[in-house]
Amino acid sequence: MSQELSEFQNALLGMTSGVIEVVALQPMNYWKNAAQQGLPLTLNPAYLYRGLGPNCINMGSCTMLQFIFGGKIKNFITGGVLRPLTFKEEVAAGLGAGMMSALVGSPLELVMIQQQRKGTGLFTTIWSLMNLNITRGFVGAAVREGLWTVGYLSIPPQVRNFMRTKMPDTFNSDDKARVPAALTGALFACYLTHPFDTIKTCMQGDIERKTYGTFTDTTKKIYTNSGILGFYKGTAFRYGRMVCAVFMLDKLRMALGPIMFPHAYKD
């Protein structure tokens, strides 16, 4: 989310970055979802790329909305003045942008997870969900998206700038500083959000409510069956994906912005 770009430009940049990230990292997403639901792991691309369509729409639209809302919140905080934001301001912008994007992302993830479980086509899956609760898992998605957006949009720029300022000889380029920034942002986003992601995934995988009921019921069920560790199933796959995703999205945001909208970055 760039202060230099308009809402429309932020939207296109976010959507493009999100789709590129999803196509590259879809297998890790499948493995994470499978581990959370106790399903077998596989290397078969026919399984790994199930639900790719709605996931591209999900990440493309959510990243687009996060860039838009994030840019709007940043401009609101600064009063339209182009200046560096404090860490608290960056976190507030990321948190607000992420939670609002869940309004779109949660239903799309529901479609993706149902496709992954049942192997049905996109339109067949959507049709089967029409008479069910399309908002199932929203609370978990909203909390997760808010903290995730802080992890990839708010923390990396702060860490990257800190590394460049405090250790200029070691981190003499943005790409070098982007590595610890990605590791830090992904660590924050993964371990704080994973319990909410697990609850959401279990709820959306069991749309018929055979095992998991409400958000509270699902939380109790997971804890009763597996304890605290039950909320962290699939963490390794998710953290690995997040490190790659945070690095990619930070790099894509910096690299694609001037390419797609060169006039916006002229002094």
C-alpha angles and dihedrals in degrees: 000000000000127000088210093064133072122240091261092049092047088050094054092044092050095046093048093047093047095051093048090051094049096050091050097046105031094114092060089051091053093049091049093051092046093051092049092052097041094247123147119267121238143181093209108123090210087067099033093057098044109128093018092135098057090038091056090048089046098050094036094051095038094048088045091052092044090053091047097045091040092053091047093049091047091051090047091051094049096038089239093303113136103234138129113275124230119244092257091051091050091050093048091050093048095045094050094045093049097049092050092050091059089075086075101026100053097061091044092052089050089058092046094050092048089051091050092051100042105025092227125149123265099256093039089054093047091048092050090054096049094091094041133074105287090185093061110137094015097132092054091045093050094052092043094049092048094053093038091055090051087051097053104026106029108033103041096060090049094048093042092052091045092053093047091049101041100036106026094156093055097037101038095153138041091244092058092047090046091069097065088037091056093045092050096044093046093047090053094044096044105048097038095046103035098086090054091046091051092051091048094047093049091049094048093044090054100050090156090059093230092142108003125051127170126354090266093045091050091049091052092045094052092046093047093050101040111004122224092328089062089072090057101054110135093019094133093055092044095048091048090050092046094052089053092042096049091048092046097045093046090048094044092048091053096039103039097043096069091039096050096037109020095162092060092061098049116114 
